[in-house]
Amino acid sequence: MTQKKSNGQSEASPARRRLLDTATRLFYEDGIHAVGIDRIIAEAGVAKATFYNHFPAKDDLVVAYLEEIDRLGREAVTALPKQSPRKMISAIMERIGEAVVAGGWRGCPFLNAAAEYPDRASRVRQTIDARRVWYRDSLENLLAEDGDPAPSVTASLLVALSDGLLESAYLDDAESVPALVREAVTRLLDRR
C-alpha cells in the first residue's frame, strides 16, 4: 500500500519497494517474460496477496519498473549543471558512456522491454514511448536553443545514436563507448 508523506507525496511501502527492487534486478538480468510472478514474490519475501495488492497484474509491475528507471534518468538530467545548450547535449549523451562502463551492462532496459512487448498499444510500450518522446523533445529543445537548422532531424539522429551506442556497449566493447559518444556528438553537432 502506498502511504502519504507529510508533504503529500506518495511513499512506497517497504513491501512494494522490495517487489520493485527485486523485479528491477530480475527483469534486467533475465528478461521480463522469463521472470515469473512467483519468483519475484519469493525473492522479495512477500505474500502473493501483498504482490496483487500493489500490482494487480504483472504488466503493472513492468510499467512501474520502467517508470522508475525513467524517473531516475530524468532526475539525473535535471541534476546536470546548467550550461550552454551544446554542453548540455554533450553531458546528456555522456551519461550513456557512464552507464555502460559502470558494470553489469546488459543493454538499454527500455529497448530490452520493447523487444519483449511488440504491441505498440500495450501499456508497457506506451510507457517506453513516453520516455522516448521526453528524451527526443529534450534534445530537440536544446538543439533549437543552440541554433540547429533542423533540430527535429538532429534530435532524431541523436536518439538513434543513443540506441545504437547503448546496444553496442552490450554486444561489443563497453569501454570504447565513452570515446565513441564524445566523437559522435562532436561530429554530429559540428556538421553545420
PAVEXVO-33716 format. One record per residue: x, y, z of N, C-alpha, C in turn. Coordinates in steps of 0.05 Angstrom, whole numbers, plus 5000, padded with zeros to 4 digits. Last residue first. Layout:
N
XYZXYZXYZ/...
//
This chain:
192
554554304218553254524204555254724194/557253914246556853874217555654114203/557753904300559554084285559154064255/554353504318553753784324555453984308/556853044298554153104291553453394295/562053054320561653044291558853134283/560653054376562253274364561853284334/558052564380556552814386558053054373/562252214366559752224350558252484355/566052304407566752344378564152374362/563252174454564352444450564952494421/561851634443559851834448560952114443/566951394438565151404415562951614419/568651444491570151584470568451604445/564851104517565151384524566551554502/565650584490563350754485563651044494/569650234502570150424480567850624476/567749914542569850114549570350304527/564349554517563149784532565249994538/564649274458566449344479565349594493/558848944441561648974434563349044458/553848894464554648704444557648714438/553449324499552849054508554048844489/554749754467556249714492555749434503/550849724429553649664421555249614446/546449934456546549644449549349554442/548050464463547150304486547250004480/549050624411551250614430550550444454/543850604388546050434378548350404397/541050974419540150704418542450514409/544051444406543851344434543151044434/542951484352545651454361545751334389/537451594355538351344341541251284349/537852084382536451854394537351594382/540652384343541852334370540452104384/536852384302539452264298540852204324/532852684326532252404319534852254314/535553174331534653024355534152734349/536153294277538553244293537753094318/530753374263532253164250534753094267/529453804297527853554298529453324286/533054224283533154094309531653834311/536054454236533954244234533854094261/539754844251537954904230535654694226/540955014319541054804299538954854277/541155374361541055474334541355264312/540555224413543355244403543455344374/535155154416536355374431539255434422/534754694386533554944376534755184390/537454344421538554394394537354654382/533954344465536754444468537954504441/529454114440529354384452532054504455/531453604425530553794404530454084416/532453374475534653434457533853634436/527153354494529253494509531553564492/524753024454523953304457525953474473/527452534465527652674439526952964441/525652444517528452454511528952614485/520052424512521252624530524252664522/519552004476518552264468519952474486/521551584507522951654483522051934473/517651554548520451614554521951714530/513251414518513251674532516051754540/514750904500514451124480514451394494/514550624548517150654534516950884514/509150664557510950764577513750814564/507250394513506450674516508350804537/509149884524510250034501509550324503/505849774569508749764571510049924548/500749784549501549984568504550004571/500449674477500649574505501549804523/500749834426498449924441498549844470/504949574402505249864408502949974424/507248964416504649104412504949394421/512148744433511948854406509349014400/515648684484512948784481512548914454/520948564481519148364492516248434490/523249014460523548764445521648544455/522149364501520749404476520949144459/525849194539522949154544521349184518/530649354514530149074521527149014525/529849904511529949754486529549454492/529850004567527550074551527549924524/534849834585532449704595529949764579/540149714541538249914550535749774560/544849204564543249344544541249544557/547349044609546048844592544248964571/552749174651551049284630550049054612/556049094695553548944693551749034671/558849754700558849464707556049344705/559550254681559250224710559149934719/559550334628562050244639561850204670/554450524616555350264605557950154617/554051024642552250794649553450524640/557751344616557951294645556351044653/555751364564558351244570558751174599/550851624575550951354563553551224569/552352124592551251944612551151654601/553652394546555852264561554852084583/548752624532549752394517551952244532/548653034570546552834569547452584555/553253314555553053204582550952984583/551853484503554153314507554053174534/547553814517547053584499549353384503/550254194547548154034560547653784543/553454424508554754274530552754104545/549354664478551154464466552554294487/547055034515545554814504547354594492/551455164571550455224545548954984534/548854944636551055034618549855094590/547654704699546654874677549054974662/549354044716549854324719548854474695/544153564723546553654709546953954713/539253444744541353504763543953594749/536253294700535553544714537853634733/538552794690538853014671538253284684/536852524737539752554731540252774711/531352544730532552684753535552724748/530852204685530152494683531352654706/532651724708534051844685533452144682/528751634747531551664755533151804733/524251584713524351794733527251844742/525651114685525151364671525451604690/525650744726528050794711527951064696/520150794740522250864759524850914745/517650614693517150884703519250974723/519350074692520250264671519850554680/516749894740519549854736520650054715/511349994727512550124750515650124748/510749644683510449934679511750084702/511449164711513249234689513149534684/507049174745509749174756511749254735/503049144707503049374725505849394738/504048644685504548884669504549134686/502148304725505048334721505648574704/496948624763497848454742500848494738/496348934810494148754802494948554780/500649084856500749054827498748844818/499249104910500849324898500749314867/496248654917495248904929496749144916/499448264895497048344880495748594891/503348224936504048294909501648404894/500148074979501448324980502348414952/498647564963496547774966497748044967/503547304966502247344940500147554941/508047615012505847435006504747504978/515247685002512547795008510447585001/520647644985519747565012517147685020/522947704937522347954952521347894981/523147184920525647324925525247584940/517547064916519346904934521847064940/515847444879514647434905516447284925/518847294834519147564846518147564874/516946774826519746814832520147094845/511546884813512246724837515146754845/511947164765511047304789511847144814/517846994726515046964735514447114761/521847194675521547204704518547194711/521747214621523046984633522646974663/519647714607517947474604519147224617/524248044620521648074633519947824631/530847824635528747884616525947874630/535047764672533947524658531947584636/536748274691538648054688537547834669/532048584690534448674676536348444671/528548294722527748364694530248444678/531548274770530948024755530248094726/531848814787534248644784533748414765/526348954787528349104771530848944766/524248594824523448584795525448724778/526748784870527148514861526448484832/524649304873527549264872528148984861/519149194876520149344854523149304851/518848904925517848784900519048924875/520949284960522349024956521448894930/516949674956519649744948521249484943/512649404976512549494948515349544939/514449345029513949105012513849184983/514849875048517249705045516849465028/510850305006511250135029513749975026/512750944979512150654975512550515002/509451534986511751384995511151094993/507152114953506951834959509551714967/506752764984507752584963507452294972/505353075027503252995009504152814987/509053165066508853365045506753295024/508752705097507652945108507353165087/506952175052508852315068507452575079/502451635050502951915044505052035063/503550985022502951165044503551445036/500950454986502450704985501650885008/501749775000500050005000501850255000/
//
